[in-house]
């Protein structure tokens, strides 16, 4: 049985419940009762969305990615699309080249500063 804590909306529901409790000066006992309802059986919630079924994407189409190659220059490309599958998850920076998202932070970076820092570390080695 799923619980509200496993829902993507859990923090919003909890904050909303706390806001209502504060606004109406509800007693401590009533507050605990309302919050217990929020952390109970998720099958009674029409808006339940299982957190384990969602993926947080590192970048989106239109975002810039920065990378360096053997010539030690930093290049910038625009993400055209994302790949999400059983064998490969990543992004496409042009119609012919796609990269596995495991390379983010190693070879590809989401900011110029991160790429510059990684290039300096590589040069020091």
N, C-alpha and C positions, 0 to 999 in steps of 0.2 A: 504494500500500500504506500503510495507516494504521500509525502507531507508537503506543506506549504514551503518549508525551508528548501525544498528541491526545485522551487519555481523561480523563473527569471524575474518575476514581479515581487518576490519576497520583501526586498528592502523597501520598495515603494509602498507596499501594503502596510508594513510595520511602521514606516514614517507617517503614513496617513492616519493609522490608528492612534499613534502617539499625539499627532496634531489635534485630532478630535478630542482625545482625553484631556489635553492641556486647555483647549478652547472652552470646554464645558465643565472644567473643574470636577472631574469624575473622581470618586473615591478610589483609594488604593485597591480595594477588593474588586470593584467594578473594572478597574483598569486591567488587572490581572486576568479577569474573565474575558474581556475583549481581546487581549493579546493571545490568550490560549486558543481562541477561535481562529486567530490568524495563523497559528502554527500547528493546526490540527490536520484533519483528514482533507487532502486536496481534492478528493472526488466530489466534494460538495461545492467546489469553486468552478464557476463557469469560465474563468479567465486563466486557469492553470496552464502553464507552459513549462514542460520539463526542461530544466537547465542543462541536463546531460545531452539533449538533442540539438544544442546550439553550438556554433563554432565562432570564436572571435577572430575576425580576419585581421592580419597584420597591415594590409594595405587594400586599397580599392582601385578600380579602374579610374584613371585620371591622375592618380598620385604619382609623384616622382620617386624614383629609386636611384641611388648613387652607388657606383662601384668603381673599383680600380683594377687594372690589368697589369701585365708584366712590365709595361712601360712606365708604371708608377704615376699615371695621370688619373684623375678622378673624372668619371663620365657620368652623365645624367640621362635617364630614359624615362619615358612615361609608361606606366602600367596600362596595357590595353585590355587585358581580361584576366580572370582568375581561373585556376584549375583546381577542382576538388574531386578526388576520386579515390578508389581503393589502392591504386598503385602509385599515384603521384598527386601531391598537393603543392601548389605554387602559384606563380603568376607569369604572364606572357608580357614581354616588353616590346616585342614586335612579332609579326606574324610567323616568323621562322624560329625564334628563340624563346624557350620557356625555362624557368628556373624553379627548382624545388625550394619551398619556403624554409627548409633547414639551413639554407645558405644566407638567410637574413642574419646580420650581425657578424657574419664571417667573410662573405664576399660582397654582399649587397646590403645597403643601409638605407634607412628611411630619412636621413638628414645628411647634408653635406658635412657637418661637423663630426658626425659619427664615422663617416668614411675617411675623413682627414685624420682623425685620431687613430683609427685602425691602420692606416697607411704609415703613419709615423712609428707605431709599434712594430710594424713589419720591417721598416727600414732599420730600426734599432737592433733587431735580431740579425 
